[in-house]
Amino acid sequence: MFLRRYERRSGGRRRTYWALVESVRTGRGSRQRVVAYLGELKRSEQNGWAQLGRSLSGKQRPRASLFDPPHYNDLSDDEPVLVRLRGVRLERLRDFGDVWMAWGLWRLLGLDTLLAELASEGREEVPWPVVAAILTIARFCEPQSELHIETTWYRRTALEDLLGVAVEKIHTDRLYSGLDWLLPHKAAIEKHLKDRLGSLFDLEYELLLYDVTSTYFEGECKANPLARRGYSRDSRPDCPQVCIGLVVTTAGIPLGYEVFAGNRNDATTVEEIVEAMERKYGRANRVWVMDRGMVSKANLAFGCNRRCAPTWTSQFTYSYGLSGLATMMKTRKRAPG
């Protein structure tokens, strides 16, 4: 049994009345039945009736969710307790807000469901989808190395309680292996995110932005055929690196990426990235925006040829100044059709 509040307006005033209610099972499911109408109650009387109802039914009122703010008139089970503030100490402090929000976004995007469908059942203590969630949440909240996740970050967050994974089960070997497990599912994840983000934000794909960045490695990286020395955006020409091409919408939502050899010139990646996007999302009227480092005669010809294709029209716009834009427009005019 529990108390239920009723509010009515009488004589221009809003009055609050209380009733003692119990839950009963019927042929149509669970229903609530009023045991007695109690009228207006003082605060102390409300607590007394609430305790009496729970004592008679032998059931406690269900606890509210951590994120459901209590109503200003919710009843307490006990009388106020005096606390000596000097005797209060804090134990097991955990970072909560950022990881809880990231975990909520992960589920909102449906990645937990998708990866659970892609994962095969195994005997691992921490399922691969959970490892992927930890890696993503860590990148979202505090981008550092996998070693930092194991030794510092995870143990001071509330993820142990949110995910049910003990600190002792988080180690770098498992985290590195999680990246290897994710890689074969790259295409499925990209398609799922495009569809899900498109339904959430009504994205437009007529204008796409493309650019290339790089990331370097310490060591020789002999096992990675793409690791090469090239133009380093991190001022580390002494280290092998890979180049990463990223395609995003005008809203900054990523659509896909490709990894290239570290010594690859940016301009040589244009055809490959455009064709990769076509294979994934089909051909359509699109404007591609790139920086002046992508400009080459081959790319201009590639854009013009695409424009003349009978089934698709493609436009290429480079943010490299009026002179370059004029050159591209003249090239287009000379193209047949």
Order of alpha helices (4+ residues) and beta strands (2+ residues): beta-beta-beta-alpha-alpha-alpha-alpha-alpha-alpha-alpha-beta-beta-beta-alpha-beta-alpha-beta-alpha
